[in-house]
């Protein structure tokens, strides 16, 4: 009898278009799984790959502002994910960056979690969250601190509900060990390399594409380019949009949200892609390299695994330049160093480097891991 699979993800909304959604899409291309999430606003979207798909959701689906503000219900997310009844399935696959790994399972089920990140706002981003939110101040702030404390406890507890962890980078694997004391196998997320255009001749502007939230450090990029007076295009939207528009000078073009075809066109034409966040993987960095566009990135997290620094690589095999500190001075110096190395980048090599993270490699590795884990589970059950 064939195994029954369930795939659990946090949420499906028009704004959720990152690396975690690419993982879900690729898994569904190869595994016949029923899909579950806290909320779903994509199955009724004719432009979505999830159009008309049956997706199981939680009580949060009908809450006010769930479409654009599910994070406002942060205290309820653990409770909500535990209400999904998955007892009919043999294998639970979770794609988790917050609470998806916390679904309830039975001893007879196999649970494999592809972890994009341990819950960021409960761990690394706790103080950033408290600093930039009105909920972090005064008496309310102490309540928020206690809530985050409880979330950390729940997050560690629910790691015991997972049989096997997969991490999207070596950096994430180290974070999983630090937070949960669990080993994780690294399988890099899929990047659709062939869907990104390659233009060997670049135009005279820099680009950053990002959600405009504090930890992405887009305001730092804008301040650095204010000082440099180099042309910069900013694509993305988020709560920091007003702040960024206010500080940007005339050399900076802020475009807000743009459709994929526009983003890809700018990525392919930019002389350099700039990124200042510490990411668990950083799929935008790989997408830019897929266009043959070298990157200037903060040298931490996943960037250390996806970008070859031109200054420490053999001739014409560098794909970007890494800077060591999230400061305006460090980024300004990095841009100047990048321009001094301009003739040393090879667009064809940069694109071929990005191909190491293509969807075919992800699929093969993920399916092999799934098959191996399923066999181990079967053997262990037979031995009981």
N, C-alpha and C positions, 0 to 999 in steps of 0.2 A: 504494500500500500504506500503511495507517495506521501512524503511528509507535507504537513501543512505549515505555511510560513506566515508570520505577521511582521510587518515593518512599522516601527514606531518612530516618529519624528516630533520635534517640539510644536511647530506651527507652520501653516502654509498660508502666506499672505502675499499680495503683490510686491511688497517691499523685501520679502525674503528671497533673495536671488543670489546668495553667496555660495561658497564652496560646499557647505553642508547640503544644500538643495541639489547640487550637482551629483553628490554621492548618492542621494536618494534616487535621483533619476536614473543613474547608471545601474544601480542595484535592480530597479524595477524593469530595466531593459532585459535582464537575464534571469530574474527569479520571479515566479508567480506568487506574489505575496499580497495579502490583504493589508491595507494601509490604515494607520491610526495616527492621530495628532490631538493636541489640546484644542486647536481650532483649525478650521479649514475655510478659506475664502478663495480658493483656486479652482475647485472642481466645477464651479459655475462660470469660470472665465474661459471664453472660447479660444483665447490665445495661449492658454496654458496646456502643458503636456498632461496635466491632471484633469482636463475638462471631462465632465460626466463620469469621473471615476468615483466609486463608492469609498468614502473615507469616514472611518469611525472617529467621533469627536467626544468632547467632555461637556460638562455643564457650562464651561466658560464660553462655549460657542454663542450663546444668546445673551451674554453680558454686554451692557453698553460699552462702547469704545473698544471692544475686543479686536476689531479689524486693525486699528492703527495704534492700539495701546495695551496690548496684552501684558507688557511688562509692568503696567500699573497694578496688575493683580498678582504680583510676585508672591505675597504670602500664601496665595491659594494654589499656586502651580504644583507643589508637591502633592497636595490633597487631590487635585484634579487628575494628575497622571495616574494615581493609584486607583482611580475609579474605572479604568479600562479593564474589562473582563476578557482576558486572553486565554482562558483555560482550554479552549478548543484546539489550540495550535501546538505543534510539536517543537517548532523553532521560533524563537523571538529574536528579531534583528532590530537593534535600536541604533538610531543615528542621533547622537546626543551632544549638545553643547550647554545644556542646562539641566533638564529634569527627565528627559526621555528614558534614561537608563533606570529610572526608579519604578518602572512598571512592576506589578506584582507577578511573580511566576511560581510554578510548582517544582518540586524536586525532579519530576520526570521531563521537564522542558529544558531545552538548551537555549541559553541567552548569550548572544554575541553582540557586544556594543562597539560600534565604530565611534570613538570619542574624538570630537573635534576640539574639545577643550573641557577640562573641569569647569564648573560653574564660575565664570570669571568674576561676576560682581560679588560672589561670596568669598573669593580668594584674592587674586592679584589686584582686582579693581575695587576692593572694599573702600580704601581711603579716597580713591578718585571719585567713586560714587557718592560718598559722604560729603566730599568737598564741593561737588558741582550740583548737588541736589538740595532743594529746600528742605527735604526730609532728613538731611544730615545735621540740622542745626537745632539748638535749644533742647527743650524737653522731648520734642518729637524725635530729635536726633538720637537720643538714648534708646528710644523704642526701636528705631531703625537698626541701631547697633545690635540690640538683642535679637531682632528678627534675623539679621545676617549670621549671628552666632548660631541660631537654631538651624538655619539653612545649611551651614557648614556641617553640623552634626548629622542632619538628614542626608546630606550628600555623601558623607563617608559611610554611613550605615547602608545606603542603597548600592554602594559599590559591591557589597556582598551578594547582591542579587544577580550579578553578572558572572557568567562562567569564564568568558574570554574577552579581553579588551584588545581592540585594534586602535592604534593612534595614527593621526594624520601626519606626524613628523616625529623625529627623535626628541625634539624640544617638548612636544606634548607628552610623549612617553615618560620623560623625566618628571613632568608635572603630575602625571597620573601616579607615578611611584611616590612622589612627595606627599600628595594629598591622600591617596588611598592605600599606599604600600602594596600595589598590584603591578605585575609585569604587563607590558603591552607590546604587541607585534606592530611594527611600523609598516603601513601601506599608504603611500602618498595618494591624495585625492585625484580624481580624473580631471584633466584639462583637455578640452576639445581643440587640440592644436590646429587641426585643418580648418576650423571655422574662423580663424584669425588671419586677416590679410597680411601679406608680407610686402612692404615697400622698402627697397634698398636705399632710396633717396629720402632723407628726412627734411622736414621743415624746421624753421627757426623758432621753436617754442618747446617749453617743457609741459608735462601733464601730470596731474594726480587725479585718481579716481577713488572715491572713498565715501563711506557714510560720514556725515559731519557730526561726529560725537567726540567728546573730549579726548579719549584715549587714542584716537587716530592721529592726533597731533597735526591736523590740517592747518590750524592757526599758526603753528610754528613754521610750517612751510611757507605760508603767506607772508609772515614777517620777514623770513629769510629772503624771499624774492622781492619784497619791498626794498630791502637793502641792496640787493644785487641789481635791481632794475632790469631783470631779464623777463621775457614774456612767459607767463604761466597760465595754463588753463586748468580750472578746477571743475570737475564733474562729480555731482553727488548732492544729496540733501540730508537734512537732519537738524537737530535742535541748535547746532552752532552756526547755522546759516546766517542769521542776523549779525552775529558777532564777526563772522568772517567778511561779510559784505562791508561792514563798518570799517575794518582795518585795511582792506585791500586797496592798493593804489591803482593807477590807471594802466599799469603794465600787466595787471592780473584780470583775466576774464573768468567770471563765475557763471557757470551754465546751469547749475542745479541738476535735477534728474534728467537723464537722457536715455533713449532706447538703445538696445544693444548695438544696432548697426552704427549709430553715431559714436558710441564709445569705442568700438573697434576701429573706426576710421581715424579718430584722434590718436588712439594708441599706435596705429601703424605709421602715422605721420610725425609723431613727436620725436624730437632729437634725444629726449631722455624722459623716463618715467620716474617720478619722485615719490617716495613713501617714507614716512617718519614714525610709523607705529611699530610696536613689538607684536608681531603676529605669531599665532601657533603654527601656521603654514604660510599664509599670505598668497592666495591664489592669484591676486591681481598682478603680483610680481612675475609670476610664470606666464600669465596671459600677455603681458607687455613683451616679454622675451620671445614669446611665440610670434609676435609681430616683427621680430628682429630689432626691437627697441631696447637699448641698454637701460639699466635702472640705477638710480641713486637711492639707497635704502639704509635705514637704521640697522646696524650690524648686530642684531640680536634675534632670538627666536628662530622661526622658520627661514628667515632670509639667509641665515648662515648655511642652510642646506640647499637653497635654490639659486643663489647668486654667486658667480665666480668673480671675485674682485680683480680688476684689471691689473692692479699693482702687484699682485702675488701669483699671477697666472702666466703661463708661457704665451709667447707672442700670438695675438689675435684670438686667444681663447678666453679672454675675460668677457663677462656678460653684464658688468656693471661696476659700481663702486660703493663700498660700505663705509658709513661713518659711525664713530664710536659713542657719541653722546647725543641725547635728544635736546640739543640746544641750538639756538639760532646761529651762533658762531661756528659750531661744528658743521652745520648744514651748508652755510655760506662757503666755508673752506672746501667742503666736499664738491660743491658745484664747480668751483674754480679748478679743483684737481681733475674733475671729470672733463672739463673743457680742454685742459692741457693734454688729456689722453684721447681726445676725440678721434684722431686718425688711427688709433690702435684697435678699435672695435670692429668686429666682423659680423654683419647682420645675419649672414647665412649660418655662422657658427652659433650665434645667440639663439636662433630659431631651433637649430638641431639640439642644443642643450635643453631647451624647453620640452622637446619631444620625449625626454626621459620621464616626463610626468603625464604621458598621454593616457587616454581612457582605456586603451587595450591592455596596457600594463596593469592598471588598477583592477580591471575586470578579471584578468587571469589570476592575479595574486589573491583577490578577495574570494573568488570561487574555490581556489585551491585551499585556502584557509577554512572556508565553510565546510567543504567536503571532509577535510582532515578532522575538524572539530566534531562533525556529526558522527564520523566513524568512532572516534574516541568515546563519545557519549554512549553510543550503542554498545560498545564493548564493555564499558563500565556498568551498564544496566544489566547486561547478561551475566556479569560476574557476581551480582548481588544475590 
